[in-house]
Amino acid sequence: MSASRASKSKNTPNARRKSPVFDGRLNLEQQRKRAKELLKALYHQDPTAQQRLAAYFQTKTADDACLADAQYVIARENGFASWPKLKSHIDRITEHNRQIASGHIPTLDDQTTLHLRCGSDIAHALKLAGFVGDFLEFADPFCQGPVPDLPLPQFIETRARFIADAYDLEFKDALARLHREYAALTRLGDYDHVVLWFEHDSYDQLILAFLLDFLAILRPKTRLELIAVDHVPGVKRFIGLGQLSPELLIWCWESARQPITDDMLLAGQECWAAIRAPAPDALNAIIHRDISAIPGMIPALKRHLAELPDPQTGLGLTQKLTLQILANHGPLSAGKIFAHLMQTDDPLPYLGDMMFWHVLNNMGNATTPLFDITPPPAHTPQPTSKPIPWPDRMLTLTSTGQNILNGSLSFLDVYTGKRWVGGIGITGKGSH
């Protein structure tokens, strides 16, 4: 993901494109203005402002609040412990911005460093921020499709067939891409320093589990570090590294980088084996133990398992949220449904746009449809020779979809397709 919504992976065209989100650059004057506006609202006995004050001051009232109190509330709402800490962060980011603009950027890495990321979304921003090392994209999206416990050659072929089918690619192209990416991993030992850049969603964390397993076996004689980010100060809905400005990537480098330990490698091996298992027992055991060696792994695994069929509705969480959005808002374009998922509805968003389109297509494998898909309204005509872009296609919830959503019918009773949650294959009664 990136601020421009560039694809996180070329394996799946635009697979990681998401709606525009805040890039992390806080403005000090804007925050000062917000504090003054809050203080003014408190003087006028605004109930919402009073609630915001009460969230951080148990005894203070609107009548005795001062500007420093309002600034403290603003700081806390942005994720900082105090107003001076918020100011210090903004000053730091502002200085990084000045350095980038002037071209006088301190040396952060060197040419013997490799930056490894599950997509291409931060590659350009790293260059702008002054990083000079090589960049490697490894982006096999294990959060979708089969992840079987097979020898690597067969595993790669299985993944390539899924990627080609799911994202409308030529099999030979998908296979060649995967061969290049997996082969590149065997050359990590050519670098003095390898840094893994990952965020907290299941797309990233499942790939991270694989890479830690791979590193545990390869044991390259190089310094291994991990940047694992699940939040950024001032960013209320942090979706991923790709949304961040170059200055904030520098902040990640300085604040969130840590050595990859043997405990991390061992935990990665355990997680990867559990992800590939044909049943959820091993993953549930890991979640129950709440391993802490890998930052962000447990919430991602919980979100991953939420894609298993709900006992009542037969829906995975993404499927359920899709139907719920249609039930709440009426007919919507596929693109607007996706925006709802990314911006508000999904508790831990992980899908890119083409990945979401694959979800919709897979949900269409049913004896009776859960939603109708139609072209855009007549007032947005398209040339008849051009296919309608999928984000513009309108979805309308059907009675079957409503019955499944309210639990009076299970999706598995009408589902005729097959989908995967890691190593777990899911079929419906309609498939038999």
Secondary structure, 3 states (H helix, E strand, C coil): CCCCCCCCCCCCCCCCCCCCCCCCCCCHHHHHHHHHHHHHHHHCCCHHHHHHHHCCCCCCCHHHCCHHHHHHHHHHHCCCCCHHHHHHHHHHHHHHHHHHHHCCCCCCCCCCEEEEECCCCCHHHHHHCCCCCEEEECCCCCCCCCCCCCCHHHHHHHHHHHHHHHHCCCHHHHHHHHHHHHHHHCCHHHCCEEEEEEECCHHHHHHHHHHHHHHHHHCCCCEEEEEEECCCCCCCCCCCHHHCCHHHHHHHHHHCEEECCHHHHHHHHHHHHHHHCCCCHHHHHHHHHCCCCCCCHHHHHHHHHCCCCCCCCCCCHHHHHHHHHHHHHCCEEHHHHHHHHHHHHCCCCCCCHHHHHHHHHHHCCECCCCEEEECCCCCCCCCCCCCCCHHHCEEEECHHHHHHHCCCCCHHHHECCEEEECCEEEECHHHC
